[in-house]
Amino acid sequence: MYRAVTRNIEVQVRPFYLENRSDPQENRYVWGYQITIDNQSDEFVQLLSRYWHITDGAGRVEEVRGPGVVGDQPELNPGDSYQYTSGCPLSTPSGIMVGRYTMRNKRGETFDIAIPAFSLDLPGTRRTVN
């Protein structure tokens, strides 16, 4: 489990390899990841957008930006949590993802919260992420 806290909003990530959707002979490796966003702050927040920086095992970088997550822009009151699962295909057997969510509070202030860097590695080959 990977974890980051920004402005008392915790983001936890649990990546997992999807062997049944991967085809190593075709250089296709697919991971899922489950994210939990826990609003431990004392203010209402809404997730507006996401940004991902994905680096595969060969050093190729892909950046992904878009509104919300999995078609949703969740609203979290103090104490609320939101969980979703998504996925990432790579052409190498390892990679690293890191990112941020842009949030908005009731006052209309927008700010970014960190998504911790996490590794995507075949089972049994996990690396450490700085």
C-alpha positions as CSV (number, residue, x, y, z in Angstrom):
1,M,0.0,0.0,0.0
2,Y,1.3,3.4,-0.9
3,R,0.1,6.6,0.8
4,A,0.3,10.4,0.7
5,V,-1.4,13.1,2.7
6,T,-2.0,16.6,1.5
7,R,-4.0,19.2,3.5
8,N,-5.3,16.3,5.6
9,I,-6.6,14.4,2.6
10,E,-5.1,11.0,2.4
11,V,-4.7,9.1,-0.9
12,Q,-3.9,5.3,-0.6
13,V,-3.0,3.2,-3.6
14,R,-3.0,-0.6,-3.9
15,P,-1.7,-1.7,-7.3
16,F,-2.2,-5.3,-8.6
17,Y,-1.1,-7.2,-11.7
18,L,-3.9,-8.4,-14.0
19,E,-2.4,-11.6,-15.4
20,N,-5.6,-12.5,-17.3
21,R,-5.6,-9.2,-19.2
22,S,-1.9,-9.3,-19.9
23,D,0.0,-11.0,-22.8
24,P,3.8,-10.9,-22.2
25,Q,4.5,-12.5,-25.6
26,E,2.8,-9.4,-27.1
27,N,4.6,-7.0,-24.7
28,R,1.2,-6.2,-23.0
29,Y,1.3,-5.9,-19.3
30,V,-1.8,-4.6,-17.4
31,W,-2.2,-3.5,-13.8
32,G,-5.2,-2.5,-11.9
33,Y,-5.0,-0.1,-8.9
34,Q,-7.4,0.7,-6.2
35,I,-7.4,4.2,-4.8
36,T,-9.0,5.4,-1.6
37,I,-9.3,9.1,-0.9
38,D,-10.0,9.8,2.7
39,N,-11.1,13.4,3.6
40,Q,-9.6,13.8,7.1
41,S,-9.8,17.6,6.9
42,D,-12.5,19.8,8.4
43,E,-13.8,21.1,5.0
44,F,-15.9,19.8,2.1
45,V,-13.9,19.1,-1.1
46,Q,-14.7,18.0,-4.6
47,L,-12.3,16.2,-6.9
48,L,-12.3,18.1,-10.2
49,S,-9.5,16.5,-12.3
50,R,-6.6,14.1,-12.3
51,Y,-3.1,14.1,-13.7
52,W,-0.9,11.0,-14.1
53,H,2.8,10.8,-15.0
54,I,3.4,7.2,-16.1
55,T,6.9,5.9,-16.8
56,D,7.4,2.4,-18.2
57,G,10.4,0.2,-17.7
58,A,12.2,1.6,-20.8
59,G,11.9,5.2,-19.5
60,R,9.1,6.2,-21.9
61,V,6.7,8.7,-20.3
62,E,3.0,9.2,-20.8
63,E,1.0,12.0,-19.2
64,V,-2.7,11.6,-18.7
65,R,-5.0,14.5,-17.8
66,G,-8.8,14.6,-17.5
67,P,-11.9,15.5,-15.5
68,G,-12.7,13.5,-12.5
69,V,-12.0,9.8,-12.0
70,V,-13.8,6.9,-13.7
71,G,-16.4,9.3,-14.9
72,D,-17.1,10.8,-11.5
73,Q,-16.2,14.0,-9.7
74,P,-16.8,12.9,-6.1
75,E,-17.7,15.2,-3.3
76,L,-16.3,14.4,0.1
77,N,-17.5,16.0,3.3
78,P,-15.2,15.9,6.4
79,G,-14.8,12.2,7.3
80,D,-16.0,10.8,4.0
81,S,-14.0,8.4,1.9
82,Y,-14.2,7.6,-1.8
83,Q,-12.8,4.5,-3.5
84,Y,-12.4,3.5,-7.1
85,T,-10.5,1.0,-9.2
86,S,-8.9,1.7,-12.6
87,G,-6.1,0.3,-14.7
88,C,-3.0,0.9,-16.7
89,P,-1.5,-1.0,-19.6
90,L,2.3,-0.9,-20.3
91,S,4.5,-2.4,-23.0
92,T,7.1,-3.3,-20.4
93,P,6.9,-5.6,-17.4
94,S,7.4,-2.7,-14.9
95,G,6.7,1.0,-14.5
96,I,6.0,3.8,-12.1
97,M,2.9,6.0,-11.7
98,V,2.6,9.2,-9.8
99,G,0.1,12.0,-10.0
100,R,-2.2,14.5,-8.4
101,Y,-5.8,15.4,-8.1
102,T,-7.1,19.0,-8.3
103,M,-9.7,19.6,-5.6
104,R,-12.1,22.5,-4.9
105,N,-13.5,23.5,-1.5
106,K,-16.7,25.3,-0.7
107,R,-15.0,28.7,-0.9
108,G,-14.1,27.9,-4.6
109,E,-10.4,27.6,-3.8
110,T,-8.7,24.9,-6.0
111,F,-5.6,23.1,-4.9
112,D,-3.7,19.9,-5.7
113,I,-3.3,16.8,-3.6
114,A,-0.6,14.2,-4.2
115,I,-1.1,10.7,-5.5
116,P,1.9,8.8,-4.1
117,A,4.4,7.2,-6.6
118,F,3.8,3.5,-6.9
119,S,5.5,0.7,-8.7
120,L,3.9,-1.5,-11.3
121,D,6.0,-4.7,-11.3
122,L,5.3,-8.3,-12.1
123,P,4.7,-10.4,-9.0
124,G,8.0,-11.3,-7.3
125,T,10.0,-8.5,-9.0
126,R,8.9,-5.4,-6.9
127,R,11.2,-2.4,-6.8
128,T,11.3,0.4,-4.3
129,V,9.9,3.7,-5.3
130,N,11.5,6.9,-4.0
